[in-house]
Amino acid sequence: MTNIILLGPPGAGKGTQAKRLVDGRHMVQLSTGDMLREAKTSGSEMGRKVADVMARGELVTDEIVIGLIREKLTGEAGGGFIFDGFPRTLAQADALAVLMDGLGQKLDAVIEMQVDDAALVSRITGRYTCGGCGAVYHDSTKPTKVADTCDACGSTSMQRRADDTEDALRTRLMEYYKKTSPLMGYYYAKGALRSVDGLAAMDDVAGAIAKVLDSAE
Ligand code: AP5
């Protein structure tokens, strides 16, 4: 069992690669973004609280996301956990270390997906997702084979995120550089940080991640 964090700015390809690892290695994707969007759709009180914060591109409170992860960590672990979009602050990273310790689990690698900001605007504004199974597509780099029909599950419900605008992306990037990028130093100091080129083709990124996982096993 291998537990990893995928670390990178919005649009780095964390969700895309996490889904490949779920399919290929039976790992369990823990995406705090997906969990928060589910809470929003369900109309729960927490979902209503976070909706505006997320649409603006700001971070939700540590307390809320740590609570979400705590619940999931006691569930099915499959081939290991992929933390996607968590942790995003030093407080979240400390909390994760305590939670993993408590469960007798360890973090095997933190994979930084290196990209440059210029590529992110087109990745984010061109993204759409299947409402049925969550498969991720892109207008130009990964369109569905049949227009508006999911290749994986056949659903015709394609969705675009409220925060996938150039305006919200500016805020999301600012939040990333101010609050999340310090995690690189944190995990480097722990000897866990590995980097892959997130600008490479999706298959090549997947290959680089597979190498990291194989060497961590
Ligand atoms: P979250 O859902 O985590 O979004 P994010 O981190 O901004 O990342 P994205 O999902 O936008 O990008 P990704 O890296 O997964 O890219 P993808 O694979 O889709 O968070 C959303 C919000 O929730 C936050 O802003 C915050 O408000 C809140 N939140 C979540 N977690 C939180 C936390 N821990 N603490 C506080 N608040 C939290 O790829 C993007 C596009 O590029 C796709 O169309 C894809 O097809 C394409 N693509 C991917 N890889 C490649 C490639 N190699 N080449 C070409 N195209 C590619």
Boltz pocket constraint, residues with backbone or C-beta under 6 A from the ligand:
constraints:
  - pocket:
      binder: B
      contacts: [[A, 8], [A, 9], [A, 10], [A, 11], [A, 12], [A, 13], [A, 14], [A, 15], [A, 16], [A, 17], [A, 32], [A, 33], [A, 34], [A, 36], [A, 53], [A, 54], [A, 55], [A, 57], [A, 58], [A, 59], [A, 60], [A, 61], [A, 62], [A, 65], [A, 84], [A, 85], [A, 86], [A, 87], [A, 88], [A, 92], [A, 123], [A, 124], [A, 126], [A, 127], [A, 128], [A, 136], [A, 137], [A, 138], [A, 139], [A, 141], [A, 142], [A, 163], [A, 172], [A, 198], [A, 199], [A, 200], [A, 201], [A, 202], [A, 205]]
      max_distance: 6.0
